[in-house]
Each structure stands twice: as C-alpha cells, then as structure tokens.
C-alpha cells in the first residue's frame, strides 16, 4: 500500500493506522499479504513495516 500526504508530513494519522489494520485483516482472509504501507511526504517517507513491524509474509505468527 502506498499513498502520499500533501501536507508533506508522512506521519500516519489514526485513520491511516486503522485503514492499514483493516486492509491487512481483509487481505489475510483471502490469503493475500500486505508487505508494507508507505506514506510519502515532501522530504521523507514513513514505512509501517519499519516502524510497526507489519508481519513478514510467510513468517510464523
């Protein structure tokens, strides 16, 4: 998953976090892995995998 924050600050909002959780859960039910959710800012990016440790596809839960 990738989207941008036009404000330039890639810090995830509570809505971004909730959306990531909901999409990840929905994908898991059909056997699809979400590898990461990246938010692009003006100067940098935010990776949910790096910051929150999204589960690695194929890794034991």
N, C-alpha and C positions, 0 to 999 in steps of 0.2 A: 504494500500500500504506500502511496506517495501523495502528498498534497503540499501546498505552499501556504504560508501566512503572509498576506500582502503587507501587514504591518512591519514585516522584517524580523520579528522576534519568533524564532521557531519553538519556543517553549509550548508544550502541549496544554491545551485548555482542558478543563474537566470533561467537556463534550468530546474532545479528541480521544481522551483516555477511555471514556465509555464506548465510543464508536469502535475503537480498536478491540476492546474486550468483546463486544457484541459480534463484530465481523469474525474475529478469531473463533469464537464459540460456534457460530453458524458454519464456518468452513470446516471445523473439526467434525461436525455431524455428518458431513458428506465426504470425509477423507481428504480434504484439501488443507495444506499447511500454509499459514501466513508466516513468511520468512522474516519480515520486518515491516515496520510502518515508519516512514521517514517524512519529517516535516522540513520543508526547505524555507529558510529565512533569507534575509538580504545578504548577510556575510557568512552564515554558517548553517548547519542543519542539525536536526535532532533525530536520533535513532532510538526507537523503543527497544530494539534488541540490545543495543549497547547500554542504555540507561536502566531498563527494567528487566532485561533478560527474558525476552519472549522465548518460549520453548523452542529448542532446536528440532527441526523436523527429523523424525527417525530416532530421536533420543528417548530413553526411558523416562516416563513421567515421574 
